[in-house]
Amino acid sequence: MRRLVLNINKKNALRDMTKRNLVSYTNPGSQIAEQFRTIRTNIQFLSIDQKHKTIIMTSPSVGEGKTTSAINLAISISQQGERVLLVDANLRSPSLHTSFNLKDSYGLTDVLMGRTSLEEAVFQTQIGRLEVLTSGLIPPNPTELIGSRAMNYFINDVKEEYDTIIFDSPPVLDTTDTKLLAGQCDGVVMVLNSGKTDREKAAEANRLLNLVRAKVLGVILNQKE
């Protein structure tokens, strides 16, 4: 496993973070924004031979900062001119819509079930070329939806439309959703919390991703003292 280290000093992070955690946009000169630009560059170096268009952001367990990391990495890539789609694939506990203050009336589940088109469900942002697709209605069968043919078709479609697609996914150890999605995407970035993530859980999450032949691009280590 390669390591993309995000050395966020905890005190500085608390000072710099905005209420919506869009620091790469609201404070591009901050240390945190610079760290995300470094992560963006590292991923681009890994894409020299083959571009990683579909990237999953996940973590071993809840509360380790994957959603904030997904948002800021998406912002950083979009600020470079790429057309980026940020997708809330956490169909059990979605949160992207609150971070962007968006309505969650239509989203990924609605597109997969054919209730609306991708064009109608995507939210445009004022941040570079970043677009956001919320989770939509929380379904009773998220695992079946993530592992469906409709999801496979969706991934193929968005790869045609966008330069980079980032999925905010559930924790690896909590559900099978992320493992199913990882098998369909180009790469995975694992987010760990230096003061919270259990070392054994991190190793187990990496093992489970390897079992589905997911390509783990690296690790973001946040709240590093």
Disulfide bonds with the S-S distance in Angstrom:
none
